[in-house]
């Protein structure tokens, strides 16, 4: 009896099924040492990252949230109870800079940056981090969900589900939105009961023990930011010129203050670290 070969279309189907299974159950990540200060996680393995945080004293105008996050990071480093943290607010107000500066200023803590698109691989990362003696901050920058289901997956991590983070890991997440998930997106997901959908949108943010708000700076705070940078790098500055620079950009923030310092250094034919 002759065995008939599989049609080409079936071979293609089997290949696609195999690829899908690989995505659902990716190979075990390569082991990594916790000897570095910062890493990037690409979904399968860790790569050493060059962490160059700003000194904490240069992050002005956010004193209350700075003190809170630094204290939380120090507690985690010491093995004491510490929170997962959500840093939310306007663009350029120092959320990412503070998260990195807090870790950079705290001995015994490792930063691992994870892209928002790789959240489904967090269990594999946690399996690596759980073998380390050092404390870990998993940093997820600029997080915002277009699908409520993705938010629920992260909520499971924070709640202690099957993908719960190990005891030596805390999450620091930044988002431009206080509740991370757009309410109108949640309502589209659950049109039967919009109130339940709105509650679901709020539920993820509520899982963070720390929710720290960052707001657009007023003019005196912005000028103080510029002055602090200028003193640090030995640059002359004029407050009126600094305000005009911000006005042209339609925003006052730590990011705009830094852009102005770059402009000053260029005028002075200087380089910046």
C-alpha positions as CSV (number, residue, x, y, z in Angstrom):
1,X,0.0,0.0,0.0
2,X,1.5,3.3,-1.1
3,X,1.5,6.2,1.5
4,X,0.4,9.4,0.0
5,X,2.5,12.5,0.8
6,X,0.9,15.4,2.8
7,X,-0.3,18.3,0.6
8,X,1.8,21.4,0.7
9,X,-1.0,23.3,2.3
10,X,-1.0,20.9,5.2
11,X,2.7,21.3,5.7
12,X,2.2,25.0,5.9
13,X,-0.6,24.6,8.4
14,X,1.6,22.3,10.6
15,X,4.4,24.9,10.5
16,X,2.1,27.6,11.6
17,X,0.8,25.5,14.5
18,X,4.3,24.8,15.6
19,X,5.2,28.5,15.5
20,X,2.1,29.3,17.6
21,X,3.1,26.7,20.2
22,X,6.6,28.1,20.4
23,X,5.1,31.5,21.1
24,X,2.8,30.2,23.8
25,X,5.6,28.2,25.5
26,X,9.0,29.9,24.5
27,X,12.3,28.1,25.3
28,X,13.5,28.6,28.8
29,X,15.5,31.9,29.1
30,X,19.3,31.8,29.4
31,X,20.5,32.1,33.0
32,X,22.0,35.5,33.8
33,X,24.1,36.9,36.6
34,X,22.8,39.7,38.9
35,X,26.2,41.3,39.0
36,X,25.3,44.4,36.9
37,X,23.2,47.4,38.0
38,X,20.8,47.4,35.1
39,X,19.5,45.0,32.4
40,X,17.0,45.0,29.5
41,X,14.7,42.0,29.0
42,X,13.9,41.2,25.4
43,X,11.3,38.6,26.2
44,X,13.7,35.7,26.3
45,X,17.0,36.9,27.8
46,X,18.7,39.7,29.7
47,X,21.2,42.1,28.2
48,X,23.3,44.5,30.3
49,X,22.0,48.1,30.1
50,X,24.1,51.2,30.6
51,X,22.2,52.9,33.5
52,X,23.2,56.6,33.8
53,X,20.6,58.2,36.1
54,X,20.5,61.8,37.0
55,X,21.6,62.6,40.5
56,X,18.6,62.8,42.8
57,X,19.4,66.4,43.8
58,X,18.9,67.5,40.2
59,X,15.3,66.3,40.1
60,X,13.7,69.4,41.5
61,X,10.0,70.3,41.8
62,X,9.0,66.8,42.6
63,X,10.3,66.6,46.2
64,X,7.3,64.8,47.7
65,X,7.1,62.0,45.2
66,X,10.9,61.7,45.1
67,X,11.2,61.2,48.8
68,X,8.4,58.6,48.7
69,X,9.8,56.5,45.9
70,X,13.4,56.7,47.2
71,X,12.3,55.5,50.6
72,X,10.3,52.7,49.1
73,X,13.3,51.6,47.1
74,X,15.5,51.6,50.1
75,X,13.0,49.5,52.0
76,X,13.0,47.0,49.2
77,X,16.8,46.9,49.2
78,X,16.9,46.2,52.9
79,X,14.5,43.3,52.6
80,X,11.6,45.2,54.3
81,X,8.0,45.4,53.1
82,X,7.8,47.6,49.9
83,X,5.2,48.6,47.3
84,X,4.8,48.2,43.6
85,X,4.7,51.8,42.3
86,X,2.7,53.5,39.5
87,X,4.1,56.9,38.4
88,X,1.5,58.7,36.4
89,X,1.2,62.2,34.9
90,X,2.1,64.6,32.2
91,X,4.8,63.9,29.7
92,X,8.3,65.1,30.5
93,X,7.6,65.6,34.2
94,X,10.3,63.2,35.5
95,X,8.6,59.9,36.0
96,X,11.2,57.7,34.2
97,X,14.1,59.8,35.4
98,X,13.0,59.4,39.0
99,X,12.5,55.7,38.8
100,X,16.0,55.2,37.4
101,X,17.5,57.7,39.8
102,X,16.0,56.0,42.8
103,X,17.5,52.7,41.8
104,X,20.8,54.2,40.8
105,X,21.1,55.8,44.2
106,X,20.2,52.6,46.1
107,X,22.8,49.9,46.7
108,X,21.8,46.3,46.4
109,X,19.0,46.9,43.8
110,X,19.0,45.8,40.2
111,X,16.9,47.5,37.5
112,X,15.4,45.4,34.7
113,X,13.6,47.3,32.0
114,X,10.8,45.5,30.2
115,X,9.0,46.8,27.1
116,X,5.2,47.1,27.4
117,X,4.9,44.6,24.5
118,X,6.7,41.9,26.4
119,X,4.4,41.7,29.5
120,X,3.3,38.2,28.5
121,X,6.9,37.0,29.1
122,X,7.1,38.3,32.7
123,X,6.7,34.8,34.1
124,X,10.0,33.8,32.4
125,X,11.7,36.8,33.7
126,X,10.5,36.2,37.2
127,X,11.9,32.6,37.0
128,X,15.3,34.1,36.4
129,X,15.0,36.9,39.0
130,X,13.8,34.5,41.7
131,X,17.2,32.8,41.7
132,X,19.1,36.0,42.6
133,X,20.0,37.2,46.1
134,X,19.7,40.8,45.1
135,X,16.5,42.8,45.0
136,X,15.0,43.7,41.6
137,X,13.0,46.5,40.3
138,X,11.2,45.6,37.1
139,X,10.7,48.9,35.2
140,X,7.9,49.2,32.6
141,X,8.0,52.7,31.0
142,X,5.1,54.5,29.3
143,X,2.5,51.9,29.8
144,X,-1.0,52.2,28.3
145,X,-3.3,49.4,27.3
146,X,-5.5,49.3,24.1
147,X,-7.1,46.1,25.3
148,X,-8.6,45.5,28.7
149,X,-7.4,41.9,28.6
150,X,-3.8,43.0,28.6
151,X,-4.5,45.0,31.7
152,X,-6.0,42.0,33.4
153,X,-2.9,40.0,32.7
154,X,-0.8,42.5,34.6
155,X,-3.3,42.7,37.3
156,X,-2.9,39.0,37.8
157,X,0.8,39.5,38.3
158,X,0.2,42.1,41.0
159,X,-2.5,40.1,42.6
160,X,-0.3,37.0,43.1
161,X,-1.8,34.7,40.4
162,X,0.1,32.0,38.5
163,X,2.5,34.6,37.1
164,X,3.0,36.4,40.5
165,X,6.3,38.2,41.0
166,X,8.9,36.7,43.4
167,X,9.4,38.2,46.8
168,X,12.6,39.9,45.7
169,X,10.9,41.7,42.8
170,X,8.8,44.9,42.7
171,X,7.3,46.7,39.7
172,X,7.8,50.4,38.9
173,X,5.5,51.4,36.1
174,X,5.1,54.8,34.4
175,X,2.0,55.9,32.5
176,X,0.6,59.2,31.1
177,X,-2.8,58.1,32.4
178,X,-3.7,57.8,36.0
179,X,-5.8,54.7,35.5
180,X,-3.6,53.2,32.7
181,X,-6.6,51.9,30.7
182,X,-8.8,54.3,28.7
183,X,-12.3,54.2,30.1
184,X,-13.9,54.3,26.6
185,X,-11.9,51.3,25.7
186,X,-13.1,49.4,28.7
187,X,-16.7,50.3,27.9
188,X,-16.3,48.9,24.4
189,X,-15.1,45.6,26.0
190,X,-18.1,45.4,28.3
191,X,-21.0,47.2,26.7
192,X,-23.5,45.3,28.7
193,X,-22.5,47.1,31.9
194,X,-20.5,50.2,31.4
195,X,-20.2,50.7,35.2
196,X,-18.5,47.4,35.6
197,X,-16.1,48.3,32.7
198,X,-15.2,51.6,34.3
199,X,-14.5,49.7,37.6
200,X,-12.3,47.3,35.7
201,X,-10.3,50.2,34.3
202,X,-9.7,51.5,37.8
203,X,-8.9,48.1,39.2
204,X,-5.4,47.8,37.8
205,X,-4.2,51.1,39.2
206,X,-5.6,50.2,42.5
207,X,-3.2,47.2,42.7
208,X,-0.2,49.5,43.1
209,X,0.6,50.3,46.7
210,X,2.1,53.6,45.6
211,X,0.3,55.8,43.0
212,X,2.5,58.9,42.5
213,X,1.2,61.9,40.4
214,X,3.5,64.1,38.4
215,X,2.1,67.5,37.2
216,X,3.2,70.3,34.8
217,X,5.5,72.6,36.6
218,X,4.6,76.2,37.4
219,X,7.0,78.9,36.2
220,X,9.0,79.3,39.4
221,X,9.5,75.6,39.6
222,X,10.6,75.4,36.0
223,X,13.1,78.2,36.4
224,X,14.5,76.4,39.5
225,X,15.0,73.3,37.5
226,X,16.9,75.2,34.9
227,X,19.0,76.9,37.6
228,X,19.9,73.6,39.2
229,X,21.1,72.1,35.9
230,X,23.0,75.3,35.0
231,X,24.9,75.3,38.3
232,X,25.6,71.6,38.0
233,X,27.2,72.1,34.6
234,X,28.7,75.5,35.1
235,X,26.5,77.3,32.5
236,X,25.2,80.8,32.6
237,X,21.5,81.3,32.2
238,X,18.9,84.0,32.1
239,X,15.6,83.3,33.7
240,X,13.7,85.4,31.1
241,X,15.3,83.5,28.3
242,X,14.5,80.2,29.9
243,X,10.9,81.1,30.2
244,X,10.8,82.2,26.6
245,X,12.3,78.9,25.6
246,X,9.5,77.0,27.4
247,X,6.8,79.3,26.0
248,X,7.9,78.6,22.5
249,X,7.4,74.9,23.2
250,X,4.1,75.3,24.9
251,X,5.2,73.4,28.0
252,X,7.1,73.7,31.3
253,X,8.6,70.5,32.5
254,X,11.8,68.8,33.6
255,X,12.3,67.6,30.0
256,X,12.0,71.1,28.6
257,X,14.3,72.4,31.3
258,X,16.9,69.8,30.1
259,X,16.4,70.8,26.5
260,X,17.1,74.4,27.4
261,X,20.4,73.3,29.2
262,X,21.4,71.5,26.0
263,X,20.7,74.7,24.1
264,X,22.8,76.7,26.6
265,X,25.7,74.3,26.3
266,X,25.5,74.5,22.5
267,X,25.7,78.3,22.7
268,X,28.7,78.1,24.9
269,X,30.3,75.6,22.6
270,X,30.3,73.0,25.4
271,X,29.5,69.3,25.5
272,X,27.3,67.6,28.2
273,X,27.8,64.2,29.7
